[in-house]
Amino acid sequence: MRRSLTTTTLILLLIASVLFASGMGAMHIPPMQVVSIICNSIGIHLPVDYNEGMAGVLIQIRLPRVCLGVLIGAGLAAAGASLQGLFRNPLADARLIGVSSGASLFAVVTIVAISGIPALAGNHLAKYYLLNAATFTGACLASVVVFRISKAGNKTMTTTMLLAGLGINALCESIIGLITSTANNEELRNITFWLLGSLGGASWGMVLSLLPFILVPICLLPQLSKSLNAFSLGEAEAMHLGINVKRLKTTIIVLATLSVGASVAAAGIIGFVGLIVPHILRGISGSDHRSLLPNSALLGASLLTLADTFSRTIIAPAELPIGIVTALLGTPLFIALLLKQKKAIKSWAS
Amino acid sequence: MMQVNQLVYTAGKRNILNNISFSLAPGKVTVILGPNGAGKSTLLRLLSGELKPSGGTVSWHNRPLHQIPPAQLATQRAVLTQQYAITLPFTCEEVVLMGRYPHFTNQPTADDIAAVKAAMEEMHVTHLSSRPFQTLSGGEQQRVQAARVLAQLWSKRPEAAPGKMLLLDEPTSSMDIQHQQLLLGKARKLAQQRYTVLIVLHDLNLAARYADEIVLLQKGSLLAAGTAAEVLQPATLQQAYGIPLQLIQSVDYPYPILVPGHH
């Protein structure tokens, strides 16, 4: 009962966030007008007046960016929750354990490599898919390495996991630094964009090409919920409950890195979404992945949409990189959540 | 019925288990005893299918254990390992419900809920239902995990569901004396319902109290196997543990009491 209530609330929150974010900017568009313009574009005419300028701004500029935020937020949060299930550790975040940097290293290498191929110069879609394949490979490699390193027998060690992530982050960043020092101007601009994270490149083309890479993991991950719950008992223990552990691990890594990789390819490194969102939800509706995974996707979508609205309006007409906003919002909240958890454990123990 | 035939297990160049053969019969509680490092837990992990034998065979109902799909095995056999820690904050009730996962697809059925309730009552952990598992003491965590394993094997009509198997690896190591008796007593009751029960124990007196059959290991080899009365002999035990042991019979306690003896 409480769980379906949480989900309903999160759906309403997402709708409100989308309407709010679509309205915010240099040209303010009230929620009723937003609804009316969207309905009109799919053939439903509502008795609400708006001018054509509003419609143009909303359809061409705001909505693609809002959709991109929704998709990436949902993808990152769901990936975060499932990686935490895989590592059996609530601190496993794509950014912290090096999965995002693995993806961005491969993105940077790809950018430099394809700038030398004239055939790809005008072909945005081919470029984008190539970039996607590269970030997916990078994210996969990084997560497999960290998982292997942090596993000690039947457990994953928090410190080893974080240190392995630290190592991979340092390695990737130094190689990226090496590449940037030899890159030309245009490559450099692209590379900086990847390192700070931004939804500024949003277009309908990008939204459509990102869609499958986010939708597939979001639809498939919740089907692994029961297995992920059992996996938290330990690998052998999950096996004794009838779970094909090897297949589960591979599936989780592929699906989670698919969405992290695609997010990095579209918007660069955006940290902390995958860490904060599941944390908040565990506090509200518990650790059961059957509700945690879909709810994470919903809350992640709202959170990133709102964070992006903040990043593009707070110092308008300039923009803050969204990676900085999520880190600024995320770190204090994360520390507060940790303190709360520590206190909860203490009060039970005494 | 489980058959263990000339089982060998090596890790690297080290021989952990040598040429072990015995069988486990339904309706009996079999206890594995032996000093530290004798290979007790490794043997249990081989019998649970977690490890693959380097040589020899383990078969369950006349089928090689490794040919049985894990999902099918999980409906007939439950294993309590020594790994209790859970780092994600699940409540105790959620942990016990995990024992029912092999039995339902999406939502637990009324039977699954009944199993969870019965198992939690049995292990005296009902009052811990909504507590986060991580916040429990060691003994409480062990009881909740035991309840999960009991829930996995629970059936509506136990008399009509024989042939199931329960494997416990030092299940009472953190429990107080009341709960030790409670869990091992429950294991006995399951054996009376024709379950096959195998327990790794350290405490010789618990073994003497609850075992029908005993498998005594020493340095990876089978030192003795047989009924409790056959194996629990001072000479055999001294050979295994390296210290003299004395067997005391009390007038009003029908099981032998084992204490360290004089030289």
Interface residues (C-beta under 8 A of the other chain):
Chain A: Q84 G85 R88 N89 P90 N154 K155 T158 K226 N229 A230 S232 L233 G234 A236 E237 M239 H240 L241 G242 I243 N244 R282 G286 S287 D288 Q341 A344 I345 W348 A349
Chain B: R45 S48 G49 E50 P70 A71 Q72 L73 A74 T75 R77 A78 V79 T81 Q83 A85 I86 T87 L88 P89 F90 T91 E94 V95 M98 G99 Y101 P102 R131 P132 Q134 T135 Q152
